[in-house]
Amino acid sequence: MEKEAKWDPRTFAVIGAGPVGCIVAAFLAKGGYKVVLCDVVPELVAPAKDRGIVIEGAETLTQRVHATCTSVDELSDFNPDVVFITVKANALPLIVSAIEEFHREGMCVVSWQNGIDTELEIAKGLGKKASMRAVVNYGCGLVEPARVKMAFHHPPHFIQELDPDAEAAAVAIASALTRGGLETRRTDRIINMVWRKSVMNASMNPVCAVTGLTMAQTMNDPIIFNIVDALVKECVQVARANEIFLGWDYYTRAMDYMGHAGDHKPSMLMDIENRRRTEIDFINGKFVEYGRRAGIATPYNTTLRSLVKGLESKF
């Protein structure tokens, strides 16, 4: 039985003013919570406090946050109860190191990110009791600073603690998100959920990044579709070899989901277009790693990871 939430977090920090971070910051602020939005790029956070964060598309909202800052170190001034990390997973070691300087007992840090094992990167520096993982079910893109186009929103979202003693805290965070309008539930199956989402990310994101095609274009091109199909099957094989439960009908559901994603650019394609490093190591790289662990060959994941790395090398 889920533990009753007694802890009542009131102050939230969101690290990353990209589209994912703007959405969680705006909805938490809408719920009446004190929200601090942090990003190292001043232009990204500048409108969030005065004009407010604007969300359009699947959800419509304009919401100011309490404060903004341009350094993780500055978050110590706000003493947040919960820190959401929404930046690319490759930045986690540096961010966790900065959080260590002001982290206190009872402060929770949530990986609100794509990729496999991101929560373990947080736990390395802050311990399991402080670390949580969420699975987010919306697609979005940044139109301009603090202005987000939400392509789709398929709630609920899910969160789980790493340490069983922190279950009540996970329930409380889910309640706060739900109050703000992002329906979220605490689960005890987050790893399976992470892998279910990551299989689709690993099968779609790098293909779009390499070809420059949107998700709809990729799924509707009979030649490119074959690559996506092969990636899904390879990732499913790796997951099952590592005893990750996807469900007997996962392949059918995944292909249907991606087939209805619309004319949307996934984040990895937007990263390549903006000459930024991607999360390829925490997505396809993890399938290569777990494939090696289970003795499963991963030629498609290895190839796509190499191609994306090749594009990154030009930045």
N, C-alpha and C positions, 0 to 999 in steps of 0.2 A: 504494500500500500504506500502511495506517495506521502511523504512527510509534509505536515502542515507548515506553511511558510510563516515564520514568526519574525524573522529579520526583515527590515523594511528599508531597502536602499533608496536614497533620495538624490544622491549626486552621481552623475555618470560622466565619464570621459570617453570620447570617441577619437581614436587615433586614425587619421586618414580622412581627408575631405573629398575623396573621390565619390562616385555615385552611390556605392554601397554604404559608405560612412555617412554621407549626407542624409540618406533615407533613414537609417537607424537614429541619427541625431535628431532629425525633425520630428519623428514620431514619438520619441521619448520626451522631447520638449512639449509636444502637444499633450502628452499625458500629465503635464504639470511638474515634471522633474527638472532639476538643475542640470543642464547639459553643457559641457565644455567640448568644443570641437577643435582638434589639434591637427595641424599639417605643417610641414617644413616650407611649403610654398605659400607665402603670405597672400598672394592673389586668390588662392582657392578658398581661404577662410574669410576673407574680407567682407563679402556680402552677407554672411550667415547671421551676424549679430544685428545689423542695421535693417537691411531690406528683408532678410530672412531667407531660408532655404525654400526654393520653389520646386515642387514635384508635379509633374504632368504625366498624362498617359493613363495607365491602369489605375493609378491613384492621383487625386488632386489635392494639393496642400501647399500652403505658404506658412512657414513657421520660423520665428526667430529662436536662436539659442541664447543661453545665459552669457556665455563668454567664448572667446576664441584665443588660441595661442599658436606659436610657430615652433615650439620645441617641446619634446616629451618631458624634459626637465622642469618646464614651467607648470606641469600638471600637479607638482607637489604643493603648489600654492592653493589648490582647490581641494586637496585631500579626498579624491573620489572614492565612493564605495565600490564602484564597478568600473572597469576599464574595458572597452571594446576595441579590439585591434581589427581594422578593416583594410589595412594596406596589403600589398603583395607579400606572399609568404617568404620571399627571399630576404625581406628586411627584418624578419623576426629576431635573429640574434642581437642585432644592434638595438632594437626597441626594447626587448626584454632586459638587456643590460642597463638601459636608462631607467626602466621602471623599478629595477632592483634598488635604486638609490632612495626611493621614497615609499616603497611597498611596506605595508604594515599588516599585522594580523587581522584577518577578516576582510581584506580587500580582495575582490575577485577579478580575474582577468580572463576575458572571453575571446577565443579565436572565432571571429565572425568572417571567415575567409574560405576561399577555395583551397583544395589540396588535401592530401593525406598526411596525417601525423603532425599537423601544425600545433595541436594542443601539447604534444610531447616536447616541442621546442620551447613552449612557455614553461612547462614543468621543469625543464632542465635548470632554469634560472630561479624560478619562484616556488617550486614545489608543487606536488599534485593537489594539495588542498586548495590552492589559489587558482588552479587552472580549470577552465571549462571549454567545451567545444560546442559550436552551434552549426546547424545546417540551415541555410537561407534559401528560400524558394521564390526569388524574384529576379527578373532580368532588367538591367538598367544601363544607361549611358549618360555621361556628363555633357550637356549641351553647352554650358559655360560655367564658370565658377558658381557653386551653390545653386545650380539650376539643373535638374535631373529629369530625363525622360525615362519613365518606368514602362518598359515594353510589356511586361507581364508580371502578375502577382498571384502566386498559387499558395496561399496559406493553408495549414499552419506552418510555422517555422519550429525548429526543435533545438533543445539545449540539454546538455548532460555534464555533470561534474566528473572529474577524474577520481576524486576521493569520495567514498560513500558517505563520509561525515559531512560533506558539503551539499548533500542532496537538498536540504531545506533552502539553502542559498540559491540553488538552481531554480527551485520552484518560485522563489521570490523574484528573481530576475525575469523569469517567463511571465509572471503576473504583471510586472512593470511594463514589459514590451506589449503585452496584450492590452493593457489599459491605454497605452498610447495609440493603438490601432494596428500593431503588428502582432497578430494572433500567434502566440508561441506556447509550446508545451514542453514540459520536462519529460525526457524519455530515458530508458535504460538500454536503448539500441542505437545509440548515436554512431558507433563504428560502422554498422551495416548501412546506415543512412548516408554516411560520408562516402563510403565506397560506391553506393548506388549512384550518387550524384557525380562522383569522380570518374566513373566509367564513362558517363556521357560527356563530361568535360574533356577527358582524355581522347575521346573519339571525335569530338566536334571542334574544340578550340584550336588545336594545332593545325588541323586541316584548313580551317578558315584563315588562320594566321599566315600560312604558307601560300594559299591561293588568292587571298584577298576577297574571298566570297563571303556573303552573309550566310546565316544558318539555312534559310529557305533555299537560297541558290545552291548550296552544297547538297542538301537533301534531294533537290530536284534535278541535279545533273547526274545522268546515269553512270558516268565514268567515275566522277569524284565520290558518288554515293558508295561505290564498291570499297573505297578506302575506309570510309566511316564504318561500313558494315564489318570489314575485317578487323578494325580496331576494337569495336564492341565485342566481337567474339573472342578476341585475344585477351581483352581485359577481364571478361567473364571467366575465362579459363584460369587466369591468375588468381582472381578473387576466390573461386571455389577451391583451388589448390591450397589456399591459405585459410580455408574454413570460414570464409566470410559469407554470411547468408544474404543472398540477393533475392531469392524467390524463384520458383520453378518457371514462372512466366516473365522473368525480368527482361529477356531479350525483346519480346513483343512489346512490352510496356515502354521500354527505353526508345525503341525505334518510333513508336507512336508519339511519344512525348517530343522527341526531337523533330519529328515531322510536322508538328504543330507550333514550333517555336517562333515562326514568323520571320520576317525580313529584318533580322536582328544581328548586329555585329557582336560576337562574344568578346569578352575583355582581352583575351590574348591577341586578337586581331587589332583591337584599339591600341594595345601596348606597342605592337610592331609599327603601326601607323604613326604613333607618337614617339618612336625611337626610344622606348623604355624596355628595360629587362622584364621578362615574363615570369610566370610561376611554373614554367615547364618542368623544373626539377621536382616540385611537389605534386605534379600531376602525372605526366607520362614517365618521368624519372622514377616515381614511386612504383609504378607497375613494372618497370624494368628491374628495380631492386627486389620487389616481392616475387617477381617471376624467377629471378636468380635463386632466391631463397628456397623456392619450392621446386626448382629444377624444370621450370617452364620457359621455353624459348619465347622471346618477345621481339621479333623482327620489326613489326609495324611500329610499336612504341619506340623502339630504339631508333628507327629511321626518322620518325617525326620529331623526336627530341633533338636529334642531330641537325635536322633541317632548321628548326627554330633557333637552336644555338648558333647555327651559321648566320641566320639573319641578325641575331643579337650582336655578333662579332663585328658588324659593320657600324655599330653605334658609337 
